[in-house]
């Protein structure tokens, strides 16, 4: 495995570790971070079609989870809590 792929895996591991420890409003940000890490892995060069599909599916699942948690938070819905970028 080359160094770039190893670094992407480490980014994913860190994001997922933070996600596992997150609670309440932090779930939105950490879900987005995990989705972003999955998206980065999707750019890791040549992947078999089935692995690319799994990576994209995982990213979409975490993005949808972040949106669901964000929509369920009244403070975010009213715009009192800024959405991270």
For each residue, the residues with C-beta under 8 A, 3 or more apart:
1: 5 6 9
2: 5 6
3: 6 7
4: 7 8 44
5: 1 2 8 9 44 45
6: 1 2 3 9 10
7: 3 4 10 11
8: 4 5 11 12 37 40 41 44
9: 1 5 6 12 13 41
10: 6 7 13 14
11: 7 8 14 15 37 40
12: 8 9 15 16 34 37 38 40 41
13: 9 10 16 17
14: 10 11 17 18 37
15: 11 12 18 19 30 33 34 36 37
16: 12 13 19 20 34 37
17: 13 14 20 21
18: 14 15 21 22 30 33
19: 15 16 22 27 30 31 33 34
20: 16 17
21: 17 18
22: 18 19 26 27 29 30
23: 26 27
24: 27
25: 28 29 69 73 75 76 81
26: 22 23 29 30
27: 19 22 23 24 30 31 65 66 69
28: 25 31 32 66 69 70 73 76 84
29: 22 25 26 32 33 66 84
30: 15 18 19 22 26 27 33 34
31: 19 27 28 34 35 62 63 65 66 69
32: 28 29 35 36 62 63 66 84
33: 15 18 19 29 30 36 37
34: 12 15 16 19 30 31 37 38 62
35: 31 32 38 39 59 60 62 63 66
36: 15 32 33 39 40 59
37: 8 11 12 14 15 16 33 34 40 41
38: 12 34 35 41 42 55 56 58 59 62
39: 35 36 42 43 59
40: 8 11 12 36 37 43 44
41: 8 9 12 37 38 44 55
42: 38 39 47 52 55 56 59
43: 39 40
44: 4 5 8 40 41 47
45: 5
46:
47: 42 44 51 52 55
48: 51 52
49: 52 53
50: 53 54
51: 47 48 54 55
52: 42 47 48 49 55 56
53: 49 50 56 57
54: 50 51 57 58
55: 38 41 42 47 51 52 58 59
56: 38 42 52 53 59 60
57: 53 54 60 61
58: 38 54 55 61 62
59: 35 36 38 39 42 55 56 62 63
60: 35 56 57 63 64
61: 57 58 64 65
62: 31 32 34 35 38 58 59 65 66
63: 31 32 35 59 60 66 67
64: 60 61 67 68
65: 27 31 61 62 68 69
66: 27 28 29 31 32 35 62 63 69 70
67: 63 64 70 71
68: 64 65 71 72
69: 25 27 28 31 65 66 72 73
70: 28 66 67 73 76 77 83
71: 67 68 76 77
72: 68 69
73: 25 28 69 70 76 77 81
74: 77 78
75: 25 78 80 81
76: 25 28 70 71 73 79 80 81 83
77: 70 71 73 74
78: 74 75
79: 76
80: 75 76
81: 25 73 75 76
82:
83: 70 76
84: 28 29 32
85:
